[in-house]
Amino acid sequence: MGKETRCDPAVRIKQRKDWSVFLATAAAAVAAALLILGLYDGSPARAQAAGTAVLVGAGDIASCDSRGDGATAKLLRSISGTVFVAGDNVYENGTLSEYRTCYARTWGHYKKRTKPVVGNREYGTPRASGYFDYFGKAAGKRGKGYYSYDRGAWHIVALNSECEYVRGGCAQNSPMLTWLKRDLAADPARCTLAYFHRPLFSSGQNGNDAKMKPIWDVLYDAKADVVVSGHDHVYERFARQTPRGGRSNRGIREFVVGTGGASHGEFRKIKDNSQVRNDKTYGVLKLTLRPTNYSWKFVPVEDKTFTDSGNTTCNRG
């Protein structure tokens, strides 16, 4: 009977299932221990297992007249995870030729893991065709340029801030915001991050862009946590705040990261709730997204010392 039992196919299948359960449980325990110890490297396979992901990038990036983009691209070699580009990805006019020559030689090496958004420079080419041709499906639908995806336990929204080029613009009842409301309502993620080119708040040369407030209103109502923008060629971090600029513990934290390498900007009138600023350092923002919280770190290019780091619990945490 003993031999017959060990050879029974049904028993062997049950044994394999029991072994699989044991391995899965052990893997989960190891993943939890690594997460606690902070030993994840941000790679998608490891990160997804623990509901943790890494998002890294900047805006205002490539120019054949600057070496800054090459310096920031080097940083991406040692930072695994999804690369975001926050608009004005290549100068001067976002043509396909500029993408293939200026952008491709630096940040283009990480194209396969890049999730882009469009900036005003891209519309120097009619309908931003160079941008859509270069990134293909990753850029979202032509004429729209907005989409969403998930990383780890987070929901990520990539939007088109160039309102005059999007059908219906950025008004409350526009197609993009109608889509955004539905997208956020349909997703059960506890934590949410959005990125688009123009910031609602900025102490840089371009200042606040009021056209972005309807987008912020929708994100704020959905208890979103983070907004990342570029446009001003500086790094700036704000405290959590409402769309009206009032400080709030359940507000959205905005990062302006126009530090991709095209050129340096400067600060003008410092806005309320601005906490950290730098206008002399190229670099990338690394966001580590965990199930109930996130941490940030500004990583400067070689030979520069400015940095900024911290962590915050999600609004739904």
N, C-alpha and C positions, 0 to 999 in steps of 0.2 A: 504493500500500500504506500509505503514511504516513497519508493521510486516513482510510482504512478502519480502521486501528488506533485512531486517536483517537476514532472514532465507535462503536467496538465497545462494546455495553452492558456486557459482562463486564469490559472494561478500565476503563470509567468507574466501575463499582461498586468495583473494586479500588482505584482512585485515591481514591475517597471514603473507603474504609476506612483507607487509608494516611494520609490527611489527618486523619481522626478520631483515629488512634493518635498522630499528631504533636501534635495539640491536647491530648489527654489527658495526654501525657507533659509537655508544657509547663506545663499547669495544675498537675500534681503538683509540678513543680519550683518553681513560684511559691508554691504552698501551703507547701511545706517551708521555703522562704526566709522567708515571713511568720511561720511558726511559730517559727523560730529567732530572728527579730527581735522576737517578741512582739507582732505587729501584728494579731492576730485580735481581733475585737470581741465574740466569743461568739455571733454569730448562728448559728442552726442549720445553714444551708446551707454557710457557710464552715467552720464548726467541724467538721461531719461529714466534710468532704472530707479533713481532716488527722487524723481520729480524736480531735479535741479538742472539748470541750463546756464550757459554763458552767452551773452550778447556783447559784441565789441565793435566799435567803429567811430566814425566822425563824419562831419560834412565839410564841404568846401575843400576839395581834395587835390585833384591832379591838374598840373599845368606843365607844359613842356618848357616853361621859362623858370621853373622852380625845382629845387631838389628836396623840398619839404615833403612831398608825397612819397618819395623814395624812402625817406627816413621813417615816416609813419608806417609805411608798408612793411618794413623790417620788423616792427613790433608784432605784427599779426602772425609772423612765423611761429612764435612761441606761445601764442594765445589761441587755444582751440575754441570752437563754438561758432555760432552764427555771426557773420559780419553784416552790420548795417551801414549803409551810406545815406547820409541825411540831406542829399540834394547839393546842387552845384558840384557835381561829382567830377566834372572836367571843364576846363576853361579853353576858349572864351565862350563858345556858343553851343557846347554840347553836341557837336556834329559827330557822325559816325566815324569820320576820319580821326577826330580828336580822341574819341574813345579807343580806337584801335591803336593809336600811336602813343598818346600821352598817358591815358589811364591804364591801358593793358600792360604796359611795361612795369607798373608798380602794383597798385591794388587789384589789377586785373588777374594777377596770379591766384587770387582767392575768389574768383568769380563764382565758382561752383557752390560756395557756401555763403554767398552774398544775397541779402534781401534789401533791395534799393528803394529809395523814393526820389522823386524828381524835384529839382529846384528851378529858380528863375533862369539860370544860365542855360539849362536844357532847352528852354523855349526860345532861345536865340535861333534855334532851328525850328521851322514850322512844325507845329503839332508835336514837338519834342521827338521827332522821328528817329534821330540818332540814338537817343536814350532807349526808346522802345526796340529799335533794331538790335542794339548791342546786348541788352539784358534779356530780350525775348519774353517768355512766359513769366519769368521772375519779376518783371516790372508791373504786372497786373495788366488788365485789358487796356488796349489803346484807347485814348480819349478819356480814360478814367484815371488810371495810375494809382488806384487804392485797392487794398486787399488786406486779409488778415491771416494769421497762422498761429500755431501753438508751439511753445518751447517749454519742456518740462511741465510744471503745473501752471504756467503763465499763458495768458492770451495776449498776443501781440497784434497791434493794428498799425498799418503803414498807410499814411494818407497823403493826398495831393494838396499842398497849401497854395498852389498857384491858381487862385480862385477864378481869375478872369479867363482861364483856359479850360476850366472844367464846366461841363454843362450844368447850369443852375447855380454855379459858383459855390460859395461856402455858407449860404443862408440856411436858416433852421430847417426849412422844408425842401431844400435842394436834394437831388438824387443822392449825392454823396452822404449827406447827414442822415437822410432817411435810411440808407443802407447801414450807416454806422450804428444808428439806434437799434435796428433789427439785429445786427451782428452782435452787439454787446448784450442784448437781451437774450439771445439764443445760446450764448456761451456761458457755461456754469463756472468758469475759472474764478478762483478766489482773488487772484492778482492780475492786474492789467497794465500794460505799457503801450504807449503810442509814440510814433515818431513821424515828423514831417518837417519840411525845410524852415519855414518862417516861425519864429517864436512869438508867443503872445507877450512875453516879458523879456526885455533885454536892456542892459546898460550900455550896449555897444553902439556903434555909429548909426545903425538903422533904427534902434530903439524898439519900443513896443509896436506890435502889429495888431491893431484892433480887429482886423478881419478874421483873426483866429479865435476870437471869443466864442462864436457859436459852436465851434469844434470843442473848445474847452467846456462849455456848458453841458454838452452831451456826455463828455468823458467824466466830468465831475458828478453828474447825476447818476452815472453808473459806478461811482466810487473807484474810478481808475487811480492808479498810484503814481505813475511816472510819465512825463512827456520829455522827449529828447528832440532838439532842433539844432539848426546851424544858422546860416545866413550871415550873422556877425562873426568875423574871424577871430573869435576869442573863446575862452572857457569861462563859464559862469554857472554857479550852482545857486538855486533859490531854496528857501524854506518851503515847506508845504503851504499852499495857498489856494484860495478860491479863484474862480474866473474874474472876479472883481479886484483881485489883488489883496484880499484880506487874509491874514495869517490864520491857518486852521490846522488842527491836528489830524483832520480827515481830508485835508486838501491834497492837491497834486504837487509833487516835486518836479520842477523843471530844470533840465540841464541844457545849456547852450554850448554846443561842441563844434564850433566852426574851425577846428584846429587840425584839419586833415593835411594841410601842407601847402595850399595855394599861395597864401600870403598872410601877414599879420594885420589885425585890425587894432582898434583902440577903444577905450571906454570914454563915454561922455557923461551924461547925468546918471548917477547911480540910483537904481530903482529900489523901492521898498522890498524888503525880504531877500535882497541879494546877500548871500553869505560868503561866497568865495569867488575870486576873480583873478584871471591872469590873461594878459594879451601879448605875451612874448614867447610862448612855448607851444610848439607843435606836439601833438600826441593823440591818443585814443582814449575813449571812455570804455572801461570794462565793467559790465554789470553782471553780477552773479545772482541769478534768480532762483530762489528757493520756494518751497510750497507756501510759506506764510510770511516771508520777508525777503529782502534783497540787500545786497551790499554793492557799493560802487568804488571804483578806483580810477583816477586819471593817471594814465601811464605816459610819461614824457618820452620824447625821443632821446637817443643817446647823447650824453654830455649835458643834459638839462636836469635840473633838480626839482622843479616845481611838481607837486603832486597834490592830490586831494582824495580822501577816502572816508567811508562811513557806512552805516547800515540803518535800515528802517523797517519796521513791521508794516505789512500790507494793511490797507484800510479795512479789508474784510478779515484780517488775521485775528 
